[in-house]
Amino acid sequence: MNRPASLQDTEQPVPPTPTSGTRAGTRAGLAVAAAFAVVLAHAAPAAGAAEPAQAKPAAATAARPLGAQAARGKYLVSTSGCHDCHTPWKVGPNGPEPDMSRALSGHPQQVQMPAAPALPEGPWLVTIGATNTAFAGPWGVSFTANLTPDAETGLGEWTVRDFKQTIRTGKHMGRGRAVLPPMPIMVYNHFTDADLEAIYAYLRTIPAVSNRVPEPRPPAAR
């Protein structure tokens, strides 16, 4: 899905009905999600560790009407599970919920994850941090990326080509390291170029959040 400049090196019309390809992608995404057996591992800073810098919250800005392309992108982002992983979760009055004050800003830089718990041999494969932004599995540990347009820590320097090539190739900016699970590249490959351009256009309109996501970690030695 991690260093931003990754998706883990994207005006008021009614959004069009998703294409059959998008519906197929959604069904595939559910199948991918079902394939992972998940153990929740509550994230906490290591005991005695110095408190790292907090991510800078997004500045409050007046909402502006979206153009047709960005509105379509917002619809796709809102219905394709992007907030499930790229927006940190918190415990609200009714249980876990996405913290929309940090929308799409990725794994919080102040949440330093300890080593992932070792799972016994068997069907359990994955552990997830309490913010739903850190994932450990056979690939190592991955952290969801900052998708906001922050120039230093988000996608501010990305071009639309960088964004599209990341999804099309499954590589950071289309030429770097592999995009790691749980980012469902095989599902999002069903997006058309127009879909990806719309998502990119929308991501340029959201508040920039300064939040430097950690680099992924390799698998632990056994």
C-alpha positions in Angstrom: 0.0 0.0 0.0 5.1 3.5 2.5 7.4 6.1 2.0 5.2 8.6 0.3 6.9 10.4 -2.5 3.5 5.0 -2.1 1.1 4.3 -2.4 3.3 2.5 -0.1 9.5 6.0 -4.7 -2.8 9.6 -7.1 -17.4 19.1 -9.9 -20.7 18.5 -8.4 -22.3 16.0 -10.7 -23.7 12.7 -9.5 -20.9 10.2 -9.8 -21.5 7.7 -12.6 -22.4 4.1 -11.8 -19.3 1.9 -11.3 -18.3 -0.2 -14.2 -18.5 -3.9 -14.2 -14.7 -4.0 -14.0 -15.0 -1.9 -10.8 -17.6 -4.3 -9.4 -15.4 -7.2 -10.3 -12.5 -5.5 -8.5 -14.6 -5.0 -5.4 -15.6 -8.7 -5.3 -11.9 -9.6 -5.8 -10.9 -7.3 -3.0 -13.4 -9.0 -0.6 -11.8 -12.4 -1.6 -8.3 -11.1 -0.9 -9.4 -9.7 2.5 -11.0 -13.0 3.4 -7.8 -14.8 2.6 -6.0 -13.2 5.4 -6.7 -14.4 8.9 -6.2 -11.4 11.2 -5.0 -11.1 14.7 -5.3 -7.6 16.2 -2.1 -6.5 17.9 -2.6 -3.2 19.8 0.2 -0.8 18.9 2.0 1.1 21.7 5.3 3.0 21.8 8.1 1.0 23.3 8.4 1.4 27.1 10.9 4.1 28.0 11.3 5.3 24.4 11.5 9.0 23.8 8.2 10.5 22.6 8.6 11.2 18.8 7.3 14.2 17.1 3.6 14.3 16.5 2.3 14.5 12.9 1.4 18.0 12.0 -2.4 18.2 11.6 -3.9 19.5 8.4 -4.7 23.2 8.4 -8.4 24.0 8.4 -9.5 25.3 5.0 -12.8 26.2 3.6 -14.3 23.4 1.5 -14.3 24.2 -2.2 -16.6 22.6 -4.8 -15.0 19.7 -6.6 -14.8 19.6 -10.3 -16.4 16.6 -12.1 -13.2 14.6 -12.3 -12.3 15.1 -8.6 -15.8 14.4 -7.5 -15.6 11.1 -9.4 -12.3 10.4 -7.6 -13.8 11.1 -4.2 -16.6 8.6 -5.0 -14.0 6.0 -5.9 -11.8 6.6 -2.8 -14.9 6.5 -0.6 -16.2 3.2 -2.0 -12.9 1.3 -2.6 -11.7 0.9 1.0 -8.9 3.6 0.9 -9.9 4.9 4.3 -9.9 1.4 5.8 -6.1 1.4 5.8 -4.7 4.8 4.9 -6.8 6.7 7.5 -5.7 5.9 11.1 -8.4 4.4 13.2 -9.3 5.4 16.8 -11.8 4.2 19.4 -14.9 6.4 19.2 -18.1 6.3 21.3 -19.4 3.4 19.2 -16.1 1.5 18.9 -13.3 1.7 16.3 -13.7 4.3 13.6 -11.5 6.2 11.1 -9.9 9.4 12.5 -11.0 11.8 9.7 -8.9 14.6 11.2 -6.0 12.6 9.8 -7.8 11.4 6.6 -5.5 9.4 4.3 -2.4 10.4 6.1 -1.1 6.9 6.6 0.5 5.3 9.6 1.0 7.9 12.3 4.7 8.8 12.7 4.3 9.0 16.5 3.1 5.4 16.8 6.4 3.5 17.0 5.6 -0.2 16.5 7.4 -2.8 18.6 8.5 -6.0 16.9 5.5 -7.9 15.5 4.3 -10.8 17.7 5.6 -14.2 16.6 2.7 -16.4 15.6 2.8 -20.2 16.0 2.8 -22.4 13.0 -0.7 -22.7 11.7 -3.4 -20.9 9.8 -2.9 -17.5 11.4 -0.7 -15.4 9.2 -1.2 -11.7 9.8 -1.2 -9.2 12.7 -2.5 -5.7 12.5 -1.8 -2.6 14.6 -4.6 -0.9 16.5 -4.6 2.0 14.1 -5.2 -0.4 11.2 -2.2 1.2 9.5 0.6 -1.3 10.3 0.5 -4.9 9.1 2.9 -7.8 9.7 3.0 -11.0 7.8 5.3 -13.3 5.7 6.4 -10.2 3.7 7.6 -8.4 6.8 6.0 -5.3 8.3 4.3 -2.7 6.0 2.9 0.7 6.9 0.2 2.4 4.9 1.3 5.5 3.0 0.5 9.2 3.4 -1.7 9.9 0.4 -2.2 13.6 1.2 -0.6 16.2 -1.0 2.1 17.1 1.5 5.3 17.9 -0.5 7.7 16.4 2.0 5.9 13.3 3.4 2.9 12.7 1.1 2.2 12.6 -2.6 2.9 16.3 -3.3 5.7 15.7 -5.7 4.1 12.8 -7.5 2.8 13.2 -11.0 -0.3 11.5 -12.3 2.0 9.2 -14.3 3.8 8.2 -11.0 0.5 7.4 -9.5 -0.8 5.4 -12.4 2.4 3.4 -12.8 2.4 2.5 -9.1 -1.0 0.8 -9.5 -0.2 -0.7 -12.9 3.2 -2.2 -12.0 2.8 -2.8 -8.2 6.1 -0.9 -7.7 6.8 2.4 -5.9 6.3 5.2 -8.4 6.3 2.4 -11.1 10.1 1.8 -10.8 11.0 1.3 -7.1 10.4 -1.3 -4.5 7.3 -3.5 -4.5 4.1 -2.2 -3.0 3.4 -4.6 -0.1 0.3 -6.2 1.3 -2.4 -5.5 2.2 -2.5 -3.1 -0.7 -4.8 -4.9 -3.2 -2.9 -4.0 -6.4 -4.5 -7.0 -8.2 -7.9 -5.5 -7.5 -7.1 -1.9 -8.3 -5.6 -2.9 -11.6 -9.3 -3.1 -12.7 -9.5 0.7 -12.5 -9.4 2.4 -15.9 -6.9 5.1 -16.6 -9.8 7.6 -16.2 -10.6 6.2 -12.8 -7.0 6.5 -11.6 -6.7 10.0 -13.0 -9.9 10.9 -11.1 -8.5 9.4 -7.9 -5.3 11.3 -8.3 -7.2 14.6 -9.0 -9.2 14.1 -5.8 -6.1 13.3 -3.7 -4.7 16.7 -4.8 -7.7 18.5 -3.2 -7.6 17.0 0.3 -5.8 18.8 3.2 -2.0 18.1 3.3 -0.9 16.4 6.5 2.8 16.4 7.4 3.3 12.8 8.6 6.4 10.8 7.7 5.5 7.1 7.5 8.2 4.6 8.5 9.9 2.4 5.9 8.8 -1.2 5.7 10.6 -3.9 7.7 11.9 -7.2 6.3 10.5 -10.5 7.6 11.8 -11.5 11.0 14.4 -14.3 11.0 13.1 -17.7 12.2 
